[in-house]
Amino acid sequence: MPSVTVKLYSVFFKFLLKHRLQNRTQTQLDDNQFGITSRPEESVVAANPSFTEGVATKDIHIDTLTSLSVRIFLPETSLSVPHGGFDPLSKSQQSRSRVNKTSGSSPENGSLSSSPLSVNPKLDHVEHPLRRNSYGPSEISKTSSAHHVNEEIRRSSIGGRIDSEVGLHMKQDSVGGYRGYSPLLDSKNRICRKLPVILQFHGGGFVSGSNDSVANDYFCRRIAKLCDVIVIAVGYRLAPENRYPAAFEDGLKVLNWLGKQANLAECSKSLTTRSGSDVHRHIVDTFGASMVEPWLAAHGDPSRCVLLGVSCGANIADYVARKAVESGKLLDPVKVVAQVLMYPFFIGSVPTHSEIKLANSYFYDKAMCILAWKLFLSEEDFSLDHPAANPLIPGREPPLRFMPPTLTVVAEHDWMRDRAIAYSEELRKVNVDAPVLEYKDAVHEFATLDMLLKTPQAQACAEDIAIWVKKYISLRGHEFSY
C-alpha cells in the first residue's frame, strides 16, 4: 500500500483538483484559437542553455498562430563520444592514452586520469569541469595563463581535442548577450554527435500541466541523461480554452516541425558547401522564412524518434504514432521507431475490473477524470468511447499491426490500469512488441508527480524505460546495444 504521506497528499491534491475543474466548467470562454499552455498556479522553471547538471535547455515558440511551444533538453554527452563508441582519435593516439593510463603518468605527461574529459562511473556521464570557462571569466581563468586555459578547453571535447574546425563552441557575447551553448553550423569540418529524439507529452488531464513545469523539467532531464537522447517537451494547448482536437493537432504539428527542421538543416548545409562562405540560416520555403534550430541541426537524428506520453500525454502520443504510420514516407527523414505510454488516460463506456474496484483511487479518481474529459471534448462529441479516449473501439485506423513497438507503464493502484493492459494485449496479438511494466504499490503518475519524482520507484521506472528504449535507438557498432 502507498505510504501515509502519499495518502494524505492525495486527499489534498484531489480537493484542489476538484475545485479547479469545477471553476473551469463555470468560466466563460472566448473563441480564441491562440490558447494557453500553462496555468497561473503551475510552478515553472526557466530554460537554461548552459549545461547545468548535465543538460542544457531552451524554449522555442514554433507556431505564430497558436501558443504551441517546445522545450529542448540537450544532454552534455552530445559533446562527447559514447562509452565504447567511435573515437575520432587515431589508433596511435588511443594506444598512447592507454599507455599513459596504465603507467600513471603525471598531468604534464598527458595522464588520462587527470584530463578534463573524465568519466565518473557513479554519475554515468562525462564531466567537463572546464567547459563552463567559455561562458565567461571564471576563477581558473583568472589565476591561470591564457595559453594554459586555451589548451585545457581545447582538449575538453570529442576524443579529448577541439579546435576551430570541430564545430562546437560556447557563445561568449558582451554582457547581457546569449551565453549558452551554440554549435557552429557553418563549419566545414564539424564533428557533432547525433542523438535520437524523444517527443515528450506531459500529463494533467488536458486541462493543466505544462512542458516547463518544475516536475516535467526534472523528469525530462532524467530521461535525457538516462536514455542519452534529445528530449523535446511539447507545450500543447490546454482545455477548455482549446478543446479536442487542439492538443492532438499540436502533437502532430511538432512531429512535422521536427521533419522540417531536418530538411532545412540539410538545405543550409548544402548551400554553405556550394557558396564556400557563411550563409544566413534563413531558408525560404513555401511558407516564408524559417530558421534552422542549431541544436537539432547539429545533434538531432530524427530517423530515431521515440514518442513518450504521460497520462493524457500518452493519448496524444498514441494519436501521433497513428498519424505517423498513416503518413509513411511523407514524414521523411523523421521515423517513429517506438512509443512509451506511461499510465495512459484511457477510458470507455463499458467499465473494466480496475475501473470498478479502484474508481476512488489516489490522486485522480474516475469522477474527476470524467469531468476532465467533459472539459476536453465538446458537448456534441462527448462520449467515453470517443477515439481519443478509448483505443479499443473497433474500426480505428491504421490497423494495429502497423503500430510501432509500444511500452506501457501502469501502476497497481490506478483505475485506468486494466484498459492500458488490454490495449497492450491487442498489440501483442498482431505481433507488435508491446511489453507492460506494472509497478506494485504505485499510484497514477508515480514517476512524474512532483512529490514522487525523487522516490526510488520513480528512478527505477525511468531506468527501465531507458533500457527498453535503447533497443530501438542504439546504433550497432557506435553505441551499446541492448
C-alpha positions in Angstrom: 0.0 0.0 0.0 1.1 3.6 -0.6 2.7 5.4 2.4 0.7 7.6 4.8 2.3 10.7 3.4 1.2 9.8 -0.1 -2.4 9.1 1.1 -2.6 12.5 2.9 -1.1 14.3 -0.1 -3.6 12.5 -2.4 -6.6 13.9 -0.3 -5.2 17.4 -0.5 -4.4 17.0 -4.2 -7.9 15.8 -5.1 -9.6 18.6 -3.2 -7.6 21.2 -5.1 -8.1 19.5 -8.4 -11.8 19.2 -8.0 -12.1 22.9 -7.0 -10.1 23.9 -10.1 -12.1 21.7 -12.5 -15.4 23.0 -11.2 -14.2 26.6 -11.6 -13.2 25.9 -15.2 -16.6 24.5 -16.0 -18.2 27.8 -14.9 -15.7 30.0 -16.7 -17.0 31.9 -19.8 -14.6 31.2 -22.6 -13.8 33.4 -25.6 -13.3 32.0 -29.1 -9.5 32.3 -29.1 -7.5 29.8 -31.1 -4.2 31.1 -29.7 -4.8 29.3 -26.4 -2.7 28.8 -23.3 -0.1 26.1 -22.5 0.3 26.7 -18.7 -1.9 27.8 -15.7 -1.0 30.6 -13.3 -0.9 28.1 -10.4 1.7 26.0 -12.2 5.3 26.2 -10.8 7.6 26.6 -13.8 11.4 26.7 -14.2 13.2 28.9 -16.6 15.2 27.5 -19.5 19.0 27.4 -19.1 21.0 27.0 -22.3 24.2 26.1 -20.4 24.9 22.6 -19.3 23.5 22.8 -15.7 23.5 19.4 -14.1 24.5 17.8 -17.4 21.6 19.1 -19.5 21.0 22.4 -21.4 17.5 23.6 -22.2 15.9 26.2 -24.4 12.3 27.2 -25.2 11.0 27.8 -28.7 7.6 29.1 -29.9 7.1 27.2 -33.1 3.7 28.4 -34.3 2.8 32.0 -34.9 -0.9 31.3 -34.9 -1.1 29.4 -31.6 0.7 29.3 -28.2 2.3 25.9 -29.2 5.9 25.8 -27.9 8.6 23.2 -27.1 11.4 22.9 -24.6 14.5 21.2 -25.9 16.7 19.2 -23.5 20.2 18.6 -24.8 22.4 16.3 -22.7 26.0 17.1 -22.2 27.0 13.8 -23.7 26.2 15.2 -27.1 29.6 16.8 -26.9 31.5 13.6 -26.3 32.0 10.1 -27.7 29.7 7.4 -26.1 31.3 4.7 -24.0 32.6 2.0 -26.3 31.6 4.1 -29.4 33.5 5.6 -32.3 36.5 7.7 -31.3 37.9 10.1 -33.8 41.4 9.8 -32.3 43.8 7.8 -34.4 44.9 4.3 -33.2 48.3 5.6 -32.2 46.8 8.3 -30.1 44.5 5.8 -28.4 47.4 3.5 -27.7 49.4 6.3 -26.2 46.4 7.2 -24.0 46.2 3.6 -22.8 49.9 3.6 -22.0 49.7 6.9 -20.1 46.7 5.5 -18.1 48.5 2.3 -17.1 51.8 4.0 -16.4 50.1 6.5 -14.0 52.0 9.4 -15.7 51.6 13.0 -14.4 49.3 15.6 -15.9 52.2 17.2 -17.7 52.9 13.9 -19.5 49.3 13.5 -20.6 47.7 11.3 -18.0 44.2 10.3 -19.0 43.0 10.3 -15.4 43.8 14.0 -15.0 42.3 15.0 -18.3 39.4 17.5 -18.2 37.4 14.9 -20.1 36.9 12.3 -17.4 34.2 9.7 -16.6 32.6 9.4 -13.3 31.1 5.8 -13.1 28.7 6.8 -10.3 27.1 9.6 -12.4 27.4 7.5 -15.6 28.1 10.6 -17.8 31.0 12.6 -19.0 32.1 15.5 -16.9 33.7 18.6 -18.3 34.9 20.8 -15.4 36.4 23.4 -17.7 33.7 23.8 -20.3 32.0 26.5 -18.3 35.1 28.7 -18.7 33.9 29.5 -22.2 30.7 31.1 -20.9 32.8 33.9 -19.4 35.5 34.5 -16.8 36.0 32.0 -14.0 38.3 31.5 -11.1 40.5 29.3 -13.1 40.9 31.7 -16.0 41.7 34.5 -13.5 44.6 32.6 -11.9 45.9 30.7 -14.9 47.6 32.0 -18.0 45.6 32.4 -21.2 47.6 29.9 -23.1 47.1 27.2 -20.4 43.3 27.8 -20.3 43.0 27.7 -24.0 44.9 24.4 -24.1 42.6 22.9 -21.4 39.4 24.0 -23.2 40.7 22.8 -26.5 41.1 19.2 -25.1 37.7 19.0 -23.5 35.7 17.8 -26.4 35.1 14.8 -28.7 38.1 12.5 -28.4 39.8 14.9 -26.0 40.5 17.6 -28.5 38.8 20.5 -30.1 39.9 23.3 -32.4 38.3 26.0 -34.6 37.3 23.4 -37.2 35.4 20.9 -34.9 32.2 22.9 -34.8 31.4 23.1 -31.1 31.7 26.3 -29.0 30.0 28.5 -26.5 28.7 31.9 -27.3 30.6 34.5 -25.3 29.0 37.8 -26.3 29.2 41.0 -24.4 27.5 41.5 -21.1 23.8 40.8 -21.5 24.2 38.7 -24.6 23.5 35.0 -25.1 25.9 32.9 -23.1 24.7 29.4 -23.7 25.8 26.5 -25.9 25.7 27.1 -29.6 27.2 24.7 -32.2 28.9 26.1 -35.3 26.6 25.0 -38.1 28.7 26.7 -40.8 31.9 24.9 -40.1 33.1 22.7 -43.0 34.8 20.0 -40.8 32.5 20.0 -37.8 32.2 16.8 -35.7 28.8 16.7 -34.0 27.5 13.6 -32.3 24.0 12.8 -33.4 21.5 11.7 -30.8 18.0 10.2 -31.0 15.0 12.4 -30.3 12.2 11.8 -27.8 9.0 13.8 -28.2 7.5 14.1 -24.7 3.9 15.0 -23.9 3.1 16.0 -20.3 0.1 15.0 -18.3 -2.6 16.9 -16.5 -5.9 15.7 -17.8 -5.7 18.0 -20.9 -6.6 20.9 -18.6 -3.4 21.5 -16.6 0.3 20.9 -16.6 3.0 22.4 -18.8 6.2 21.4 -20.6 8.2 23.9 -18.4 6.8 22.9 -15.0 9.3 22.1 -12.3 8.2 18.4 -12.2 8.2 18.0 -16.0 11.6 19.7 -16.4 13.1 17.3 -13.8 11.6 14.3 -15.4 12.7 15.3 -18.9 16.3 15.9 -17.7 16.3 12.5 -16.1 15.1 10.8 -19.3 17.6 12.8 -21.5 20.5 11.6 -19.3 19.4 8.0 -18.8 18.5 7.4 -22.5 21.2 9.7 -23.9 18.8 11.5 -26.2 17.5 14.9 -27.0 14.1 15.4 -25.3 11.6 17.8 -26.9 8.8 18.5 -24.4 5.7 19.7 -26.1 3.7 22.6 -24.7 0.3 21.9 -26.3 -2.8 24.0 -25.9 -4.9 23.2 -22.9 -8.7 22.7 -22.5 -11.3 24.1 -22.1 -9.9 27.1 -23.9 -9.0 24.8 -26.8 -10.9 21.6 -26.9 -10.3 18.4 -28.9 -8.6 18.1 -31.3 -6.3 21.1 -30.5 -3.8 19.2 -28.2 -3.7 16.2 -30.7 -3.1 18.5 -33.6 -0.3 20.3 -31.7 1.4 17.0 -31.1 1.3 16.1 -34.8 2.4 19.7 -35.7 5.6 19.2 -33.6 6.4 16.0 -35.4 6.1 17.7 -38.7 8.2 20.6 -37.4 10.9 18.2 -36.5 11.0 16.9 -40.0 11.0 20.4 -41.4 14.0 21.3 -39.2 15.9 18.3 -40.5 15.2 19.3 -44.1 16.1 22.9 -43.5 19.4 21.9 -41.9 20.3 19.8 -44.9 19.5 22.8 -47.2 21.6 25.1 -45.1 24.5 22.7 -45.2 24.3 22.2 -48.9 24.1 26.0 -49.6 27.1 26.5 -47.3 29.1 23.9 -49.1 28.3 25.4 -52.6 29.0 29.0 -51.7 32.1 28.3 -49.6 31.1 31.2 -47.3 28.8 32.0 -44.4 25.1 31.7 -45.3 22.3 33.1 -43.3 20.3 30.4 -41.5 17.1 31.6 -43.1 15.9 29.3 -45.8 13.0 30.5 -47.8 10.3 27.8 -48.3 6.7 27.8 -49.3 5.6 29.4 -46.2 8.2 32.1 -46.0 11.5 32.4 -44.0 12.2 29.6 -41.5 15.1 29.5 -39.1 17.2 26.4 -38.6 17.3 25.3 -34.9 21.0 24.9 -34.3 20.9 22.3 -31.5 18.7 19.9 -33.6 20.6 20.6 -36.8 23.9 19.7 -35.1 22.9 16.9 -32.8 19.4 15.6 -33.7 18.8 12.4 -35.5 15.1 12.4 -36.4 15.3 8.9 -38.0 15.4 7.6 -34.4 12.4 9.3 -32.9 10.5 8.0 -29.9 7.2 9.2 -28.6 6.7 9.4 -24.8 3.4 10.3 -23.3 2.5 10.8 -19.6 -1.1 10.2 -18.5 -3.2 12.2 -21.1 0.0 12.8 -22.9 0.0 9.1 -23.7 -3.3 9.5 -25.6 -1.6 12.3 -27.6 1.5 10.1 -28.3 -0.7 7.2 -29.4 -2.6 9.6 -31.8 0.7 11.0 -33.2 2.0 7.4 -33.7 -1.1 6.5 -35.7 -0.8 9.6 -37.9 2.9 8.9 -38.4 2.0 5.4 -39.6 -0.6 6.8 -42.0 1.9 9.4 -43.3 4.6 6.9 -44.1 7.5 8.3 -46.1 5.8 11.7 -46.2 7.4 12.4 -42.8 11.0 11.6 -44.0 13.5 11.9 -42.6 11.5 11.5 -39.3 10.8 7.9 -38.4 8.9 6.9 -35.2 10.7 3.8 -34.0 8.9 3.3 -30.7 6.5 4.8 -28.2 6.2 4.8 -24.4 2.7 5.1 -22.8 3.0 5.9 -19.1 -0.3 5.2 -17.3 -2.4 6.3 -20.3 -5.6 8.3 -19.8 -7.8 5.7 -21.4 -11.5 5.2 -20.5 -14.6 3.5 -22.0 -18.3 3.2 -21.6 -18.0 -0.5 -20.5 -16.0 -0.4 -17.2 -13.1 -2.7 -16.6 -12.4 -4.5 -13.4 -10.0 -1.8 -12.2 -12.4 0.9 -13.1 -15.0 -0.6 -10.8 -12.7 -1.6 -7.9 -10.4 1.4 -7.9 -12.8 4.1 -9.0 -12.0 6.2 -6.0 -8.2 5.7 -6.2 -5.4 8.0 -5.3 -4.8 11.5 -6.8 -7.1 11.0 -9.9 -10.4 9.3 -9.2 -12.8 8.3 -12.0 -15.4 11.1 -11.4 -12.8 13.8 -11.7 -11.3 12.3 -14.8 -14.7 12.2 -16.5 -15.1 15.8 -15.6 -11.8 16.5 -17.3 -13.0 14.6 -20.4 -16.1 16.8 -20.4 -13.9 19.9 -20.5 -11.7 18.5 -23.2 -14.4 17.2 -25.6 -17.2 19.4 -26.9 -20.8 18.7 -25.7 -21.7 17.3 -29.1 -18.7 14.9 -29.2 -18.6 13.8 -25.6 -18.5 10.1 -25.3 -16.4 7.7 -23.2 -15.9 5.7 -26.4 -14.5 8.7 -28.3 -11.5 7.7 -30.4 -9.4 10.0 -28.2 -10.5 8.2 -25.0 -10.9 4.5 -25.9 -8.2 2.8 -28.0 -10.1 -0.4 -28.2 -13.1 0.7 -30.2 -13.5 -1.2 -33.5 -12.7 0.3 -36.8 -9.8 2.6 -35.7 -7.2 3.3 -38.4 -4.5 2.3 -39.1 -4.6 -1.4 -38.3 -2.8 -2.2 -35.0 -0.2 -4.4 -36.8 1.4 -1.3 -38.3 1.9 0.4 -34.9 5.4 1.0 -33.6 6.8 -1.0 -30.7 4.9 0.2 -27.6 6.0 0.1 -23.9 3.1 0.5 -21.4 3.8 1.6 -17.8 1.0 1.0 -15.3 0.5 1.3 -11.6 -1.1 -1.1 -9.2 -3.4 1.4 -7.6 -4.5 3.2 -10.8 -8.1 2.7 -12.0 -7.0 3.2 -15.7 -4.6 0.2 -15.5 -6.7 -2.6 -17.0 -7.6 -0.7 -20.2 -4.0 0.1 -20.8 -3.0 -3.5 -20.3 -5.9 -4.6 -22.7 -4.6 -2.3 -25.4 -1.1 -3.7 -25.0 -2.5 -7.2 -25.3 -4.2 -6.3 -28.6 -0.9 -5.0 -29.9 0.8 -8.3 -29.0 -1.9 -10.3 -30.7 -0.7 -8.7 -34.0 3.0 -9.3 -33.3 3.8 -5.8 -32.1 6.5 -5.6 -29.4 4.3 -4.3 -26.6 5.5 -5.2 -23.1 3.8 -4.0 -19.9 5.7 -2.7 -16.8 3.4 -2.8 -13.8 4.7 -1.3 -10.5 3.5 -2.6 -7.2 2.1 -0.2 -4.6 2.3 2.6 -7.2 -0.3 5.3 -8.0 -1.2 7.2 -11.1 1.8 9.5 -12.1 4.1 7.8 -9.5 7.1 8.6 -11.7 6.2 12.1 -12.8 4.3 13.8 -9.9 6.2 16.5 -8.1 6.3 14.9 -4.7 7.1 11.4 -6.0 9.8 12.3 -8.5 12.7 11.6 -6.2 11.4 8.2 -4.9 13.4 5.1 -5.7 10.4 3.7 -7.6 10.4 6.8 -9.9 14.1 6.4 -10.6 13.7 2.7 -11.3 10.8 3.4 -13.7 13.0 5.9 -15.7 15.8 3.4 -15.8 13.5 0.6 -17.0 12.2 2.9 -19.8 15.8 3.7 -20.8 16.7 0.0 -21.1 13.8 -0.8 -23.3 14.0 2.4 -25.5 17.7 1.7 -26.2 16.8 -1.4 -28.1 15.3 0.8 -30.8 17.5 3.9 -30.8 21.0 2.3 -30.5 23.3 2.2 -33.5 25.1 -1.1 -33.7 28.9 -0.5 -33.6 28.5 3.1 -32.3 26.5 2.7 -29.1 25.9 0.0 -26.7 23.0 -2.1 -27.9 20.7 -4.0 -25.5 
